[in-house]
Amino acid sequence: MLERNNFRGFRLRLAGLIIGIFFFGNFSLVAQETKDITIDSVTQKRVVEQLEKDLMDNYVFPDLAKKMSADKVSRINQGVYKDSTSAFR
């Protein structure tokens, strides 16, 4: 009886794995079909501002979040990302 229950559990786990691969496999195909978009300086600034807000609101170490945020703002102001105009690069 014990072997039969173990085999049943194995079949259920295997079925779950196959279903998971099927669904996640389809999502990865969709992601590959995404078209590139052009990112201008206004969009870059918005992204950095949202990142700063998310870091301050959610990061586990608030003092480190402030440092990372300040670093990103400094890099934007220095123009480090000015040549980054693609969503994929």
N, CA, C and O atoms as a GROMACS GRO file, in nm:
protein
  356
    1MET      N    1   0.083  -0.120   0.000
    1MET     CA    2   0.000   0.000   0.000
    1MET      C    3   0.087   0.126   0.000
    1MET      O    4   0.056   0.225  -0.067
    2LEU      N    5   0.196   0.120   0.077
    2LEU     CA    6   0.285   0.234   0.086
    2LEU      C    7   0.349   0.266  -0.048
    2LEU      O    8   0.362   0.382  -0.086
    3GLU      N    9   0.389   0.160  -0.122
    3GLU     CA   10   0.450   0.180  -0.253
    3GLU      C   11   0.351   0.243  -0.350
    3GLU      O   12   0.389   0.327  -0.432
    4ARG      N   13   0.227   0.205  -0.343
    4ARG     CA   14   0.125   0.258  -0.432
    4ARG      C   15   0.104   0.408  -0.406
    4ARG      O   16   0.090   0.485  -0.501
    5ASN      N   17   0.102   0.450  -0.278
    5ASN     CA   18   0.087   0.591  -0.243
    5ASN      C   19   0.208   0.672  -0.290
    5ASN      O   20   0.193   0.785  -0.338
    6ASN      N   21   0.327   0.613  -0.276
    6ASN     CA   22   0.448   0.682  -0.323
    6ASN      C   23   0.444   0.701  -0.474
    6ASN      O   24   0.481   0.807  -0.524
    7PHE      N   25   0.399   0.599  -0.547
    7PHE     CA   26   0.391   0.608  -0.692
    7PHE      C   27   0.287   0.711  -0.733
    7PHE      O   28   0.308   0.786  -0.828
    8ARG      N   29   0.176   0.716  -0.661
    8ARG     CA   30   0.072   0.816  -0.691
    8ARG      C   31   0.126   0.957  -0.668
    8ARG      O   32   0.102   1.046  -0.750
    9GLY      N   33   0.199   0.978  -0.558
    9GLY     CA   34   0.259   1.108  -0.533
    9GLY      C   35   0.360   1.145  -0.640
    9GLY      O   36   0.369   1.261  -0.681
   10PHE      N   37   0.435   1.046  -0.685
   10PHE     CA   38   0.532   1.070  -0.792
   10PHE      C   39   0.462   1.113  -0.920
   10PHE      O   40   0.505   1.207  -0.986
   11ARG      N   41   0.353   1.044  -0.954
   11ARG     CA   42   0.279   1.078  -1.075
   11ARG      C   43   0.221   1.220  -1.066
   11ARG      O   44   0.222   1.294  -1.164
   12LEU      N   45   0.171   1.256  -0.949
   12LEU     CA   46   0.116   1.392  -0.933
   12LEU      C   47   0.225   1.497  -0.948
   12LEU      O   48   0.204   1.600  -1.012
   13ARG      N   49   0.343   1.473  -0.888
   13ARG     CA   50   0.454   1.568  -0.901
   13ARG      C   51   0.500   1.578  -1.046
   13ARG      O   52   0.530   1.687  -1.095
   14LEU      N   53   0.506   1.463  -1.114
   14LEU     CA   54   0.548   1.462  -1.254
   14LEU      C   55   0.448   1.538  -1.340
   14LEU      O   56   0.488   1.614  -1.428
   15ALA      N   57   0.320   1.518  -1.316
   15ALA     CA   58   0.216   1.590  -1.392
   15ALA      C   59   0.227   1.740  -1.367
   15ALA      O   60   0.215   1.820  -1.460
   16GLY      N   61   0.251   1.779  -1.242
   16GLY     CA   62   0.268   1.920  -1.210
   16GLY      C   63   0.389   1.979  -1.280
   16GLY      O   64   0.384   2.092  -1.328
   17LEU      N   65   0.498   1.904  -1.285
   17LEU     CA   66   0.619   1.949  -1.353
   17LEU      C   67   0.595   1.968  -1.502
   17LEU      O   68   0.638   2.068  -1.560
   18ILE      N   69   0.527   1.872  -1.564
   18ILE     CA   70   0.498   1.882  -1.709
   18ILE      C   71   0.408   2.001  -1.738
   18ILE      O   72   0.432   2.074  -1.834
   19ILE      N   73   0.306   2.020  -1.656
   19ILE     CA   74   0.217   2.136  -1.675
   19ILE      C   75   0.294   2.266  -1.656
   19ILE      O   76   0.277   2.361  -1.733
   20GLY      N   77   0.379   2.272  -1.552
   20GLY     CA   78   0.459   2.392  -1.528
   20GLY      C   79   0.551   2.423  -1.644
   20GLY      O   80   0.562   2.539  -1.685
   21ILE      N   81   0.617   2.322  -1.698
   21ILE     CA   82   0.707   2.344  -1.813
   21ILE      C   83   0.627   2.394  -1.932
   21ILE      O   84   0.671   2.484  -2.003
   22PHE      N   85   0.511   2.336  -1.954
   22PHE     CA   86   0.427   2.378  -2.066
   22PHE      C   87   0.390   2.526  -2.054
   22PHE      O   88   0.405   2.602  -2.150
   23PHE      N   89   0.342   2.567  -1.938
   23PHE     CA   90   0.300   2.706  -1.921
   23PHE      C   91   0.417   2.802  -1.922
   23PHE      O   92   0.412   2.904  -1.990
   24PHE      N   93   0.523   2.773  -1.847
   24PHE     CA   94   0.637   2.863  -1.842
   24PHE      C   95   0.711   2.866  -1.976
   24PHE      O   96   0.767   2.969  -2.013
   25GLY      N   97   0.711   2.756  -2.047
   25GLY     CA   98   0.772   2.753  -2.180
   25GLY      C   99   0.700   2.848  -2.274
   25GLY      O  100   0.765   2.915  -2.354
   26ASN      N  101   0.568   2.853  -2.264
   26ASN     CA  102   0.492   2.945  -2.350
   26ASN      C  103   0.520   3.090  -2.314
   26ASN      O  104   0.525   3.175  -2.403
   27PHE      N  105   0.537   3.121  -2.186
   27PHE     CA  106   0.566   3.258  -2.146
   27PHE      C  107   0.701   3.304  -2.198
   27PHE      O  108   0.717   3.419  -2.236
   28SER      N  109   0.798   3.215  -2.199
   28SER     CA  110   0.930   3.254  -2.248
   28SER      C  111   0.926   3.281  -2.397
   28SER      O  112   1.001   3.366  -2.445
   29LEU      N  113   0.841   3.211  -2.470
   29LEU     CA  114   0.830   3.238  -2.614
   29LEU      C  115   0.769   3.375  -2.638
   29LEU      O  116   0.809   3.446  -2.730
   30VAL      N  117   0.673   3.412  -2.556
   30VAL     CA  118   0.610   3.543  -2.570
   30VAL      C  119   0.712   3.654  -2.543
   30VAL      O  120   0.714   3.755  -2.613
   31ALA      N  121   0.795   3.635  -2.442
   31ALA     CA  122   0.894   3.736  -2.409
   31ALA      C  123   0.993   3.757  -2.522
   31ALA      O  124   1.042   3.868  -2.540
   32GLN      N  125   1.024   3.655  -2.599
   32GLN     CA  126   1.118   3.668  -2.709
   32GLN      C  127   1.060   3.747  -2.825
   32GLN      O  128   1.136   3.800  -2.906
   33GLU      N  129   0.929   3.755  -2.834
   33GLU     CA  130   0.865   3.826  -2.943
   33GLU      C  131   0.847   3.974  -2.915
   33GLU      O  132   0.796   4.047  -3.001
   34THR      N  133   0.888   4.021  -2.798
   34THR     CA  134   0.870   4.160  -2.761
   34THR      C  135   0.958   4.249  -2.848
   34THR      O  136   1.076   4.220  -2.868
   35LYS      N  137   0.900   4.356  -2.898
   35LYS     CA  138   0.975   4.449  -2.982
   35LYS      C  139   1.050   4.549  -2.896
   35LYS      O  140   1.008   4.582  -2.785
   36ASP      N  141   1.160   4.595  -2.948
   36ASP     CA  142   1.241   4.694  -2.878
   36ASP      C  143   1.170   4.830  -2.882
   36ASP      O  144   1.097   4.860  -2.977
   37ILE      N  145   1.192   4.911  -2.780
   37ILE     CA  146   1.139   5.046  -2.777
   37ILE      C  147   1.253   5.143  -2.754
   37ILE      O  148   1.356   5.109  -2.695
   38THR      N  149   1.235   5.264  -2.801
   38THR     CA  150   1.335   5.368  -2.782
   38THR      C  151   1.310   5.438  -2.649
   38THR      O  152   1.196   5.471  -2.615
   39ILE      N  153   1.417   5.460  -2.575
   39ILE     CA  154   1.406   5.525  -2.445
   39ILE      C  155   1.472   5.662  -2.455
   39ILE      O  156   1.590   5.674  -2.486
   40ASP      N  157   1.394   5.765  -2.428
   40ASP     CA  158   1.448   5.901  -2.430
   40ASP      C  159   1.489   5.943  -2.289
   40ASP      O  160   1.470   5.868  -2.193
   41SER      N  161   1.544   6.062  -2.278
   41SER     CA  162   1.594   6.109  -2.148
   41SER      C  163   1.483   6.125  -2.045
   41SER      O  164   1.505   6.104  -1.926
   42VAL      N  165   1.364   6.162  -2.089
   42VAL     CA  166   1.250   6.178  -1.998
   42VAL      C  167   1.213   6.042  -1.938
   42VAL      O  168   1.188   6.031  -1.818
   43THR      N  169   1.209   5.939  -2.022
   43THR     CA  170   1.177   5.805  -1.975
   43THR      C  171   1.285   5.754  -1.881
   43THR      O  172   1.254   5.693  -1.778
   44GLN      N  173   1.411   5.779  -1.913
   44GLN     CA  174   1.520   5.740  -1.825
   44GLN      C  175   1.504   5.802  -1.687
   44GLN      O  176   1.521   5.736  -1.585
   45LYS      N  177   1.471   5.930  -1.686
   45LYS     CA  178   1.455   5.999  -1.558
   45LYS      C  179   1.338   5.940  -1.478
   45LYS      O  180   1.348   5.923  -1.357
   46ARG      N  181   1.228   5.910  -1.547
   46ARG     CA  182   1.111   5.850  -1.479
   46ARG      C  183   1.145   5.713  -1.419
   46ARG      O  184   1.102   5.680  -1.308
   47VAL      N  185   1.220   5.635  -1.494
   47VAL     CA  186   1.258   5.502  -1.447
   47VAL      C  187   1.344   5.514  -1.322
   47VAL      O  188   1.323   5.442  -1.225
   48VAL      N  189   1.441   5.604  -1.324
   48VAL     CA  190   1.529   5.622  -1.209
   48VAL      C  191   1.450   5.674  -1.089
   48VAL      O  192   1.474   5.630  -0.976
   49GLU      N  193   1.358   5.766  -1.112
   49GLU     CA  194   1.276   5.818  -1.002
   49GLU      C  195   1.190   5.706  -0.941
   49GLU      O  196   1.175   5.699  -0.819
   50GLN      N  197   1.133   5.621  -1.027
   50GLN     CA  198   1.052   5.510  -0.976
   50GLN      C  199   1.139   5.410  -0.902
   50GLN      O  200   1.098   5.357  -0.798
   51LEU      N  201   1.257   5.382  -0.954
   51LEU     CA  202   1.350   5.293  -0.886
   51LEU      C  203   1.387   5.348  -0.748
   51LEU      O  204   1.392   5.275  -0.650
   52GLU      N  205   1.413   5.478  -0.744
   52GLU     CA  206   1.447   5.542  -0.616
   52GLU      C  207   1.332   5.526  -0.516
   52GLU      O  208   1.354   5.493  -0.400
   53LYS      N  209   1.210   5.550  -0.562
   53LYS     CA  210   1.093   5.537  -0.474
   53LYS      C  211   1.076   5.393  -0.426
   53LYS      O  212   1.052   5.369  -0.308
   54ASP      N  213   1.089   5.298  -0.519
   54ASP     CA  214   1.073   5.157  -0.482
   54ASP      C  215   1.181   5.112  -0.384
   54ASP      O  216   1.154   5.038  -0.290
   55LEU      N  217   1.303   5.158  -0.406
   55LEU     CA  218   1.412   5.125  -0.313
   55LEU      C  219   1.382   5.178  -0.173
   55LEU      O  220   1.393   5.106  -0.075
   56MET      N  221   1.343   5.304  -0.165
   56MET     CA  222   1.318   5.366  -0.035
   56MET      C  223   1.199   5.301   0.037
   56MET      O  224   1.199   5.290   0.159
   57ASP      N  225   1.098   5.259  -0.039
   57ASP     CA  226   0.978   5.202   0.021
   57ASP      C  227   0.994   5.054   0.059
   57ASP      O  228   0.931   5.007   0.154
   58ASN      N  229   1.079   4.981  -0.014
   58ASN     CA  230   1.077   4.836   0.001
   58ASN      C  231   1.210   4.770   0.037
   58ASN      O  232   1.209   4.655   0.080
   59TYR      N  233   1.321   4.837   0.023
   59TYR     CA  234   1.449   4.772   0.046
   59TYR      C  235   1.470   4.745   0.194
   59TYR      O  236   1.432   4.826   0.279
   60VAL      N  237   1.528   4.632   0.225
   60VAL     CA  238   1.544   4.588   0.363
   60VAL      C  239   1.636   4.681   0.443
   60VAL      O  240   1.613   4.703   0.562
   61PHE      N  241   1.737   4.734   0.380
   61PHE     CA  242   1.834   4.821   0.448
   61PHE      C  243   1.818   4.964   0.398
   61PHE      O  244   1.875   4.999   0.295
   62PRO      N  245   1.741   5.049   0.468
   62PRO     CA  246   1.712   5.185   0.421
   62PRO      C  247   1.838   5.269   0.396
   62PRO      O  248   1.841   5.347   0.301
   63ASP      N  249   1.943   5.253   0.478
   63ASP     CA  250   2.064   5.332   0.457
   63ASP      C  251   2.133   5.294   0.326
   63ASP      O  252   2.188   5.379   0.257
   64LEU      N  253   2.132   5.166   0.294
   64LEU     CA  254   2.190   5.121   0.168
   64LEU      C  255   2.103   5.164   0.050
   64LEU      O  256   2.156   5.195  -0.057
   65ALA      N  257   1.972   5.166   0.068
   65ALA     CA  258   1.881   5.212  -0.037
   65ALA      C  259   1.910   5.358  -0.071
   65ALA      O  260   1.909   5.395  -0.188
   66LYS      N  261   1.937   5.440   0.030
   66LYS     CA  262   1.970   5.580   0.005
   66LYS      C  263   2.098   5.593  -0.075
   66LYS      O  264   2.107   5.676  -0.166
   67LYS      N  265   2.198   5.512  -0.041
   67LYS     CA  266   2.326   5.516  -0.114
   67LYS      C  267   2.309   5.474  -0.259
   67LYS      O  268   2.362   5.538  -0.350
   68MET      N  269   2.234   5.366  -0.281
   68MET     CA  270   2.212   5.319  -0.419
   68MET      C  271   2.133   5.422  -0.499
   68MET      O  272   2.163   5.447  -0.616
   69SER      N  273   2.034   5.479  -0.437
   69SER     CA  274   1.953   5.580  -0.503
   69SER      C  275   2.037   5.702  -0.540
   69SER      O  276   2.027   5.753  -0.652
   70ALA      N  277   2.118   5.748  -0.447
   70ALA     CA  278   2.203   5.863  -0.474
   70ALA      C  279   2.302   5.833  -0.586
   70ALA      O  280   2.332   5.919  -0.668
   71ASP      N  281   2.353   5.710  -0.590
   71ASP     CA  282   2.446   5.670  -0.696
   71ASP      C  283   2.378   5.675  -0.833
   71ASP      O  284   2.437   5.725  -0.928
   72LYS      N  285   2.256   5.624  -0.843
   72LYS     CA  286   2.184   5.626  -0.971
   72LYS      C  287   2.154   5.768  -1.015
   72LYS      O  288   2.170   5.801  -1.133
   73VAL      N  289   2.112   5.852  -0.924
   73VAL     CA  290   2.084   5.992  -0.958
   73VAL      C  291   2.212   6.061  -1.004
   73VAL      O  292   2.210   6.138  -1.100
   74SER      N  293   2.322   6.034  -0.937
   74SER     CA  294   2.451   6.091  -0.975
   74SER      C  295   2.490   6.047  -1.116
   74SER      O  296   2.538   6.127  -1.196
   75ARG      N  297   2.470   5.920  -1.144
   75ARG     CA  298   2.505   5.868  -1.277
   75ARG      C  299   2.418   5.930  -1.386
   75ARG      O  300   2.466   5.962  -1.494
   76ILE      N  301   2.290   5.948  -1.357
   76ILE     CA  302   2.202   6.013  -1.455
   76ILE      C  303   2.249   6.156  -1.480
   76ILE      O  304   2.258   6.199  -1.595
   77ASN      N  305   2.280   6.228  -1.374
   77ASN     CA  306   2.326   6.366  -1.387
   77ASN      C  307   2.458   6.377  -1.461
   77ASN      O  308   2.483   6.476  -1.530
   78GLN      N  309   2.544   6.275  -1.449
   78GLN     CA  310   2.671   6.273  -1.519
   78GLN      C  311   2.655   6.234  -1.666
   78GLN      O  312   2.748   6.248  -1.745
   79GLY      N  313   2.538   6.184  -1.701
   79GLY     CA  314   2.514   6.145  -1.840
   79GLY      C  315   2.563   6.005  -1.874
   79GLY      O  316   2.581   5.973  -1.991
   80VAL      N  317   2.583   5.923  -1.774
   80VAL     CA  318   2.634   5.787  -1.796
   80VAL      C  319   2.539   5.706  -1.886
   80VAL      O  320   2.585   5.625  -1.966
   81TYR      N  321   2.410   5.729  -1.873
   81TYR     CA  322   2.312   5.649  -1.947
   81TYR      C  323   2.260   5.719  -2.072
   81TYR      O  324   2.165   5.671  -2.133
   82LYS      N  325   2.318   5.830  -2.111
   82LYS     CA  326   2.262   5.907  -2.224
   82LYS      C  327   2.264   5.830  -2.355
   82LYS      O  328   2.181   5.855  -2.443
   83ASP      N  329   2.359   5.737  -2.370
   83ASP     CA  330   2.365   5.658  -2.493
   83ASP      C  331   2.279   5.532  -2.487
   83ASP      O  332   2.268   5.460  -2.586
   84SER      N  333   2.218   5.506  -2.373
   84SER     CA  334   2.130   5.391  -2.357
   84SER      C  335   1.991   5.430  -2.405
   84SER      O  336   1.912   5.488  -2.330
   85THR      N  337   1.962   5.398  -2.531
   85THR     CA  338   1.835   5.439  -2.589
   85THR      C  339   1.748   5.320  -2.626
   85THR      O  340   1.642   5.337  -2.688
   86SER      N  341   1.790   5.199  -2.590
   86SER     CA  342   1.716   5.078  -2.623
   86SER      C  343   1.670   5.010  -2.496
   86SER      O  344   1.742   5.010  -2.395
   87ALA      N  345   1.553   4.952  -2.499
   87ALA     CA  346   1.502   4.881  -2.382
   87ALA      C  347   1.579   4.751  -2.358
   87ALA      O  348   1.579   4.698  -2.247
   88PHE      N  349   1.644   4.700  -2.462
   88PHE     CA  350   1.715   4.572  -2.452
   88PHE      C  351   1.864   4.587  -2.425
   88PHE      O  352   1.928   4.487  -2.394
   89ARG      N  353   1.920   4.705  -2.436
   89ARG     CA  354   2.064   4.722  -2.414
   89ARG      C  355   2.090   4.817  -2.303
   89ARG      O  356   2.206   4.843  -2.270
   0.00000   0.00000   0.00000
